[in-house]
Structures are given as C-alpha cells and as structure tokens.
Amino acid sequence: MTSPNSQPIGVFDSGVGGLSVLRALRAELPHERFVYLADSAHAPYGERGDAYVGARTHAITRHLLEQHGIKALVVACNTATAAAIHEVRSRYPALPLVGLEPAVKPALAVTQTGRVGVIGTRGTLTSAKFGKLLASLQGQAEFVVQPCDGLAHAIERSVDKPVPASPQGTETWELCERYIDAMGAFGTGAGAIDTLVLGCTHYIFAERDLRTLVGPEVRFIETGEPVARQTRRLLESAGLLAAAASGAPQAQLFTTGGLPQLQAAAQRWLNLPADCCQTVAIASDTTEHSAA
C-alpha cells in the first residue's frame, strides 16, 4: 500500500499562471511529487462569476483526489480562493489546503511612501474576501487598487510565442501600460506608489513589462514563496512530508485547454520536458456546487 507521504501535492489554476507557484513549491519542497492542473479551457476565472468558478474549483478538487490521490491541495489562483476555498475547506476538512490572496500584508512591511499598488483580476479585487482584507488594514497605508481586465488572458496567449527582444508593442505590454498609467505615479518620491502587489499568479510572467513601466525602485510583492512556505508548514504539522529517499521528484502537468501552450510554459518557466504534459477533460457539476 502506498504511503500517504509519497502521494502527490495537487496544484491548480485557471491557466498557466499557477506555474509561478509550482516553481516556488518545487524549490521549497524538492522531494515532493506534484500534479498541476491548468483549467485553460475555462479561463480566465477573474472575469467569471463566483458560481462558475466555484463549480470548476469543486470539480477539479474532486478529480485530483479521485484520480491522483493528492495529499494536499494548493489553490494557485486568487480568484478561485476568493470564490470557493471556504466551501472546499468545509467539504474536505481533512485535506491540507492552501489558497492565495493578494499579498497586501507583506507589502505593508516594505512600503516607505505609504502608497501600495495592487493589480489583479476583477473577480479577485471585487470579492468580499479581498474587501474584508483591505478593511482590516484601513489606515495603515493607502492602497491603489487596479483591476486588469484581459491581462491574464494575454499572458496565457503569449507563452507559446517567441520572447520579443523588446516588450513594447505586444498585447501584454499595451495592457500593462494602460493599467499602470491609470494608477498614478510610481517611485520613491513623496506620494508615489513604491510597492506593487501582483495579485494574480500570471503577472510575475509579465515582470519585464511591469518593471520597464514602473522603474527599478518599485518593490514587487508576489505570493509564490509565502505559499510554498505555508504548504511546508501544513505538511510538517500533518506528518505528510515526503522522505528524502522516496525517489526522484516528479511533476505531472495537465491542461483542459491547448497542450502546446502548457508545454511551452513548462519548458520556459520550469525547465520541464514536454512529455510531462497531458490534456484532460473535467466536467463541472454545477448542481453539486449550488447545493454546497
């Protein structure tokens, strides 16, 4: 019988953006096995309603448990975390579960001007969960919140294209420029935004574009490393860490969308071979979600 410690950790996102979290998890937990699922056929989550995102989240969680026997789940998507993690936690109380939220608390520790920018999907930034988080920090800093409609999708579409010599002129650049310009001044001067929270897992893959636009002095805050550390803590407390001698670490990657896109992203961002990627179909159970 297979030991629970040797079972894989499940990770999912609406697309390839969650590979930024998987990259941090593999660095923090080098002996673990991972199953990553990109729900690219149903992306972007950030422009869908809570009921839709919740149905997908439940269907994928059930699939990862039944088909891969995962020992823990990382919801590597801010929107899915906001829409559905409370229901997943209630339904699977024994499953170690880690979600994402925009890292505004860590941003407070580093801002010097007291102005923090937050970019994310509309679904994340208009959620009750994020609103409650901001309200809890009222008076500690000024948060400039900017929904970035279409940006995650543009990053998804760019992953299987050659990296341009210059970011200017691409779809991703044009969207980044529009939203950064709308937020006001960036920098370390009085009244400027000196810290930018990347509130979507995709956005770290537009780092070059964003850095060119905001300048070298602005601090970027993303969630991959904190999530990886929290996953380690949960596994340690549950006694589920893989033993160092359990064999070579493995990563299986699945997508509900186009396979070439996932293969290109895995090779570019994680240095993983194309043959670790496969397609999968997962039907939503909206009836189950609405009854949850």
Secondary structure, DSSP 8 states (H G I E B T S, - for coil): ---GGGS-EEEEESSGGGHHHHHHHHHH-TT--EEEEE-GGG--GGGS-HHHHHHHHHHHHHHHHHHH--SEEEE--HHHHHHHHHHHHHH-TTS-EE-----HHHHHHH-SSSEEEEEE-HHHHTSHHHHHHHHHTTTT-EEEEEE-TTHHHHHHHHTTS---SS-TTSHHHHHHHHHHHHH--BSSSTTSB-EEEE-SGGGGGGHHHHHHHH-TTSEEE-SHHHHHHHHHHHHHHHT----TTS-S--EEEEESS-HHHHHHHHHHHH---GGGEEE------HHHHHH-
